């Protein structure tokens, strides 16, 4: 399964990529001209129901032996409009999410000052807004392996991409692992999540790749 953000794709290009990756289905939020665009692709072995789509997210329900929720996130990049991402996340949470929930992708914000190297220091109020949104939605960072910084431009490096989950998802997949992959033709690293952990990387029941 794949989730891509800032694709600059329309349906025609998405269809071509679907065939190239050997996938059978996709959900798309088409890009607006040369910016934006979200795309989720998967193979027929997965039973997926779309819950909602916007320019900030693709939200689905994954049905198998267990039912859980996956939300691919693309955060607002403009500094003065980042509150729109947190409002969208809270709207997804609504009055509470009863099923296991993984929200993952490019949040376009850091949680803590140590997640940024170089450039101007981020104001604590902005970090606090992100922290508050995750707390309000009962989501917590699931951690990572390998390199901490997922985005780089010049001498500035930041951890803008991450996976967050509620307690139900962590209980359902106690061995899950997120890997910050290598940068390939992008200034972001892909996030690779295996719900069964590295020891069964190929055999896991659901493999999620988040690629810029």
C-alpha positions as CSV (number, residue, x, y, z in Angstrom):
1,X,0.0,0.0,0.0
2,X,1.2,3.5,-0.9
3,X,0.3,7.0,0.2
4,X,1.9,10.0,-1.7
5,X,1.5,13.7,-0.9
6,X,2.2,16.7,-3.0
7,X,1.9,14.6,-6.1
8,X,1.0,17.2,-8.7
9,X,-1.1,14.5,-10.1
10,X,-4.5,14.2,-11.9
11,X,-6.4,11.0,-12.5
12,X,-4.6,10.2,-15.7
13,X,-1.2,10.2,-14.1
14,X,-2.5,8.4,-11.1
15,X,-3.9,5.6,-13.3
16,X,-0.5,5.2,-15.0
17,X,1.3,5.0,-11.6
18,X,-1.2,2.5,-10.4
19,X,-0.3,0.2,-13.2
20,X,3.4,0.8,-12.8
21,X,3.3,-0.2,-9.1
22,X,1.1,-3.2,-9.7
23,X,-1.8,-1.8,-7.7
24,X,-5.5,-2.3,-8.3
25,X,-7.2,0.6,-6.7
26,X,-6.5,4.3,-5.8
27,X,-8.1,7.3,-4.1
28,X,-7.0,10.7,-5.2
29,X,-7.3,14.3,-4.3
30,X,-6.2,15.9,-7.5
31,X,-3.6,18.7,-7.4
32,X,-4.5,22.3,-8.0
33,X,-2.3,23.2,-10.9
34,X,1.3,22.7,-9.9
35,X,0.8,22.3,-6.2
36,X,-0.7,19.8,-3.8
37,X,-2.3,16.5,-4.6
38,X,-2.7,13.3,-2.5
39,X,-2.8,9.7,-3.7
40,X,-3.4,6.4,-2.0
41,X,-2.9,3.2,-3.9
42,X,-3.3,-0.4,-2.8
43,X,-3.5,-4.0,-4.1
44,X,-6.7,-6.1,-4.2
45,X,-5.6,-8.2,-1.3
46,X,-6.5,-5.3,1.0
47,X,-10.2,-4.5,1.8
48,X,-10.3,-0.7,2.1
49,X,-13.3,1.7,2.5
50,X,-12.9,5.4,1.9
51,X,-14.1,7.6,4.8
52,X,-13.1,11.0,3.5
53,X,-10.8,13.0,1.2
54,X,-9.6,16.6,1.4
55,X,-6.5,18.6,0.4
56,X,-5.1,17.7,3.9
57,X,-5.8,14.0,4.1
58,X,-7.1,10.7,2.7
59,X,-8.9,8.8,5.4
60,X,-9.7,5.1,5.0
61,X,-10.9,2.1,7.0
62,X,-8.9,-1.1,6.5
63,X,-10.9,-4.3,7.0
64,X,-9.3,-7.7,7.7
65,X,-9.2,-9.9,10.7
66,X,-9.3,-6.6,12.6
67,X,-10.7,-3.2,11.4
68,X,-8.6,-0.1,11.8
69,X,-8.3,3.4,10.5
70,X,-5.5,4.9,8.4
71,X,-5.3,8.6,7.6
72,X,-2.6,9.9,5.2
73,X,-1.8,13.5,6.2
74,X,-0.4,16.4,4.3
75,X,0.0,19.5,6.6
76,X,-0.5,23.0,5.5
77,X,2.9,24.4,4.4
78,X,2.2,28.1,5.0
79,X,3.2,29.2,8.5
80,X,0.2,31.5,9.1
81,X,-2.3,28.8,8.1
82,X,-1.0,25.7,9.9
83,X,-4.0,25.9,12.2
84,X,-6.1,24.6,9.3
85,X,-4.3,21.2,9.6
86,X,-4.9,20.9,13.3
87,X,-8.6,21.8,12.8
88,X,-8.9,19.1,10.1
89,X,-7.3,16.6,12.4
90,X,-9.7,17.4,15.2
91,X,-12.6,17.2,12.8
92,X,-11.5,13.7,11.9
93,X,-11.3,12.8,15.6
94,X,-14.8,14.2,16.1
95,X,-16.2,13.0,19.4
96,X,-13.7,10.2,19.7
97,X,-12.2,7.4,17.5
98,X,-13.1,4.0,18.9
99,X,-11.2,1.9,16.4
100,X,-7.4,1.6,16.2
101,X,-6.1,4.7,14.3
102,X,-2.8,5.5,12.5
103,X,-2.4,9.1,11.2
104,X,0.8,9.4,9.2
105,X,2.5,11.6,6.6
106,X,4.0,15.0,6.2
107,X,2.6,17.2,9.0
108,X,4.8,20.1,7.8
109,X,5.7,20.9,11.4
110,X,8.0,19.7,14.2
111,X,6.9,18.7,17.7
112,X,10.1,19.6,19.6
113,X,13.0,22.0,19.0
114,X,15.6,19.2,18.7
115,X,13.7,18.0,15.6
116,X,15.1,21.0,13.7
117,X,18.7,21.8,12.8
118,X,19.8,25.0,11.2
119,X,17.8,28.1,10.2
120,X,15.6,30.2,12.4
121,X,14.3,28.7,15.7
122,X,10.6,27.9,15.6
123,X,8.5,29.7,18.1
124,X,7.3,27.5,20.9
125,X,3.7,28.5,20.3
126,X,3.7,26.8,16.9
127,X,5.1,23.6,18.4
128,X,2.6,23.7,21.2
129,X,-0.3,24.0,18.7
130,X,0.9,20.7,17.1
131,X,1.3,19.0,20.5
132,X,-2.1,20.2,21.6
133,X,-3.8,18.8,18.4
134,X,-2.3,15.4,18.9
135,X,-3.2,15.3,22.5
136,X,-6.8,16.4,21.7
137,X,-7.0,13.5,19.2
138,X,-5.5,11.0,21.5
139,X,-2.6,10.4,19.1
140,X,1.1,10.0,20.0
141,X,4.2,9.6,17.9
142,X,5.1,6.0,17.2
143,X,8.8,6.6,16.9
144,X,11.2,5.7,14.1
145,X,14.5,4.0,13.2
146,X,17.5,5.3,11.3
147,X,17.9,9.0,10.5
148,X,15.9,11.5,12.6
149,X,15.5,14.3,10.0
150,X,13.0,13.5,7.2
151,X,13.4,16.8,5.2
152,X,16.4,18.7,4.2
153,X,17.0,21.9,2.2
154,X,20.5,23.2,2.2
155,X,21.8,23.2,5.8
156,X,18.3,23.1,7.3
157,X,17.1,19.7,8.4
158,X,13.8,18.9,10.1
159,X,11.6,16.0,11.1
160,X,8.4,17.0,9.3
161,X,7.2,13.5,8.5
162,X,6.0,11.0,11.2
163,X,3.6,8.4,12.2
164,X,1.1,9.0,15.1
165,X,-1.3,6.5,16.5
166,X,-3.8,6.0,19.3
167,X,-3.6,3.4,22.1
168,X,-5.8,1.0,20.2
169,X,-3.5,0.9,17.2
170,X,-0.4,0.4,19.3
171,X,-2.2,-2.5,21.1
172,X,-3.3,-4.1,17.8
173,X,0.2,-3.8,16.3
174,X,2.7,-4.0,19.2
175,X,5.6,-4.9,17.0
176,X,5.0,-2.3,14.3
177,X,8.0,-0.3,13.2
178,X,8.5,2.9,11.2
179,X,11.7,3.4,9.2
180,X,12.8,6.7,7.8
181,X,14.1,5.6,4.4
182,X,16.6,7.1,2.0
183,X,16.0,10.3,0.0
184,X,15.5,9.5,-3.7
185,X,14.7,12.4,-6.0
186,X,13.0,14.3,-3.2
187,X,13.9,16.5,-0.3
188,X,11.8,14.2,2.0
189,X,12.5,10.7,3.2
190,X,9.9,8.0,2.6
191,X,8.3,6.6,5.7
192,X,8.0,2.8,5.7
193,X,5.7,1.1,8.2
194,X,5.5,-2.6,8.7
195,X,2.7,-3.6,11.1
196,X,4.6,-6.8,12.0
197,X,8.1,-5.3,12.5
198,X,11.3,-5.8,10.7
199,X,11.7,-9.5,11.4
200,X,8.7,-10.2,9.0
201,X,9.1,-7.2,6.7
202,X,7.7,-9.0,3.7
203,X,5.2,-11.1,5.4
204,X,3.4,-8.4,7.4
205,X,-0.4,-8.2,6.7
206,X,-0.3,-4.6,5.7
207,X,2.7,-2.7,4.5
208,X,2.3,1.1,4.3
209,X,4.8,3.3,2.4
210,X,4.4,7.0,2.7
211,X,6.4,8.7,-0.1
212,X,6.9,12.4,-1.0
